[in-house]
Amino acid sequence: MALKLNSTRQTYEAFEGSNVKQMPKLIADGRVPMNTAQLMQKRLDVRNDNDLKVSYIDNYFDTGDGVVYHPDGRVKIVLDSQDLRDMTPDTPRNSGALILTSEAYDTLQGEEFKKGKLGKTGERMSREDVKSHPVWKALAGDQSLLNDYTDFIFAEGKQRFGYDKAMGIYTTSANGDTLEMRAWCVCRLENRSLADGWDYLDNDGGRFLGIAPEAQGAIGKGVGGVKAYTMNDLQEAEKQLDNLSQVVKSESLEKVRSLVGKLQF
């Protein structure tokens, strides 16, 4: 069954199947693969739309962000990777990863981590650990987005599945002496929305989200380019309402409280 990813026109389209086969189709359609930060923001943006919310948070998505494994143990996170966008079924691969040269690695723009400096990996994390994790910080690119998304995932996960730890970072290493690139995948809520950096690009279970040209500069923004509200904004609004209730009749604030309540996830 096709995922419902839009309210009206197909601004976002799922390209399901082997990543190396689906990426050329996505690019040929004039789209770009959604990155991790955009997926995080999109999940927040649809939190009050039950149909869209289910499609976005109850499914995993591969992203256009790459993770490169060096044989010496270094790891580099490359946002909006051009190598991933250029891949085809004929691109050289090793164990489901793109093969890169040392020269190509040195020119890649991204955050590099020395061996053993990735932070906690391979396990579920607390809310506080996620917000301070170097990999999640790199993928989100914005601390406010990371904080808001983490609070959302932990609240939803607790309510629906009863868990208190989530959003683990799972990585692998180079297979042999070659430099290898894979795509970050963000998993579904039931699987604790973990970030997976070891998936095979030629696995038939891949799923990219392609963003149409008209939306490529606007995702994660509201009307007029204003960034979507955060949970901190909602908490501050509630605090101000509590202050006002000391000097204003409570019935006068009921409508405002109701509107704020509708914005909650």
N, C-alpha and C positions, 0 to 999 in steps of 0.2 A: 504494500500500500504506500502510495506516494506521501511524503511528509508535507504537512501544511506549514509553509515557511513565510507566507506573505498574507496580508489582509486582502489585497487586490491583485495587482499585476506581479509578474514573476521577477521581482527585484533581486531575490536570492533564489538560487537554484542548486539542488543537490546533484553532484556528479558521483554516482556510486559505482564502485568496481575498482579494479586495479588502478592505483594512483598514476602509474606511468602511462596508462592508456587513457585515463580520464582527464589528466591535465591538458593534453593537446586539444581536447574537445572544449574544455573550459576556456582556454585562451582563444581558440578559433571563434568562440561566441562573443568575443570582446569583453570577457569577464576577467576578474582577478580573484585568486583564492583568498577567502577570508583568513585573516591572521588571528592569533590567540587573543590579543587585546580586543579586537573587534567582536569576536565571539563572546567574550566576557561581557562587553557592553550590550550586545544584542540580547543576551539572556536576561540582563537587567531591564532592558527596555520593554520586553514582552512579559514581564512578571505578572502583569494584571490582565493579560489576554490569555484565558485558559487554553484555547486551541493552539495558539502559537507557542505558548509557554511549554506545553507538553512536548511539542516537536523539538524544541531547542534544548531543553534540559534533560529529556528522557532519551536522548540519542547522543552518540559520540560523533565527533567531527575531526577529520584531519585538517591541518592548517597549512598556510603558506610559509610558516616559520620553520627554519631548518635547524638541526643540531648536528654538528660535525665532531666526529671522534678521531683524534690523532693517536697513532700507535704509541706515542710516548705518554699517553694518559691525559693530555690536554683536551678540553671540550670547548667548542665555540658555539654560541647561540647567534644565529643569523636571521634577523627579522625580515619578512617579505623576501625570501631567498629567490634570486634570479635563477640560480641553478635548478631549483624545484620547478619554477615556471617554464624552464626550457627543456625539461626532461620529456623523453618519449620512450616507447618500448625498446628502442635501439640504443638508448643511453647505457654505457657500461655500468654494470652493477656487481656488487659482491654481497652475498647473503641478504639480498633485498635492499641494499643501500647503494646510493650513487657513489662512484669512485672519483675521488678528487686527487689532484697532484699537489705536491708541497707548495709549488708556486701559486696555485689557485688558492690554497688555504691561507697563505700569507697576505693575499690581497682582499680576502673576505672582510667586510665590515661587520663587526659584531662583538659581543662581550665574550672574552676568553677567560676560562677558568683553568688554573693549573691542576695537576693531578691531586685529587683529594680535597679540592677546595670548592666543590659543588654544593656543599652543605648536606643536610640530611636527605638521603635518597633511599628508595626501596621500601618505604614504610608510610603508613598514614600519619598525619600530623595534626597537632592542635591548631586552633584558630590563630593563636599568637605566633606559632612557628611558621605558618603559611604567610602571614603578613610580613614577616621579616626574612623570608627565604630568598636567597639571591637569585635563584632561577625564576621564581614567580615574579620577582621584582623586574627582572629583565624582560620577561614575556609580557607583563602588563604595561610596563613603560610609564606607569603613573601610580603613585602610592594610593591616591584617593580611589582610583578604580579598583585596585587590588583589595583595599580595605572593604569597600562596598560589596564587591563580588564575593569575597570570602564570607562576610556576614550573611549574605543572601544564601549561599550554598550551605553553610552550616545550619542556618535556621530551617531551610527546606529539608535538609537531610535528617535533622533531628525530628522534625514533625512527621515526615513520611516513613523514614526507615530506622529512626531511633539511634543513629550513630552520633558520636561526639568527636570523632577524628576523621579527617578527610583530606583531599587535595594533595596526596603524596606526589613526589617527583620520582619517576622511574626512568632510568637510563641504562645504556649498555656500554660497550666499548668497541674499539676497532677489532675486526676479525682478521688478524694477521698484520702485515706490514703496510696496508693501504689505508689512506685517509677516507673516511666514509661519512656520507651525509644521509640523514633520515629526516622525516617531517614530524613535528610535534603533533600529537593527537590529544584532544581534551575529551575525556570520557563522560559518560552519562551520569546523572545524579545517583542512581542506584549503585554505580561503581565508584562513588565518592568523588566524582569529577576530578580524577587524578590526571596529571599531565604525563603522557607516555612518549618517551623519546626513543623507542626501540622497535616500532612497527616496521614491517616489510613493505616497501613501496610497490612491490609487484603482487601483493596479497589481494585476492578478489574482494575482500571485505572493506576496502577503503571507501571513504566518503568525504569529498571536498565540498565546500560551499562556495559557489561562484557568485561574485557581486557584479551586478550589471553596471555599465558605464555611468549612468545617471546618478547612481548612489555611491560611487566610489569616494567622493569627497565629503559625504554627508553622514555616513553611518556613525551611530553613537551620538548624533547631535539632534537637537529638537528644532522647532520652527525658528528660522532666522539664524541657524548655526549655533544656538545656545546649547551647551552641554546638558544632557539629561540630569535630573536631580539625583542626589545620593541619599543614602540612609542617614548620613550625618545631617543633611538638610532637613529631613523629616523629624529627626530627633530634636533639632534646634527649634523647629516650628512648634512641636509639642511642648517644649520647655517654655517658649514664649506664651503659649496659650495658658499654661499653668500660672504663669506670672499675671496674665491679664485677668484670670478668674478671681484674683484677689480684689480687683477693683471694678470688674464688670459683672453684671448679672449672668449667671451660668447659662440661662436660656438664650441669651444673646450670642453666645459662643457655640451653641450646639451645631449650627449649620457649618461653621468653620471646622469644628472638630470632625464632623461627618466627612467633609471634603478631604481633610488630611488623612482620615482613616482609609479612604478609598485608594490612596496612593501607597498604602502599606502593601507589602507582599504577603 
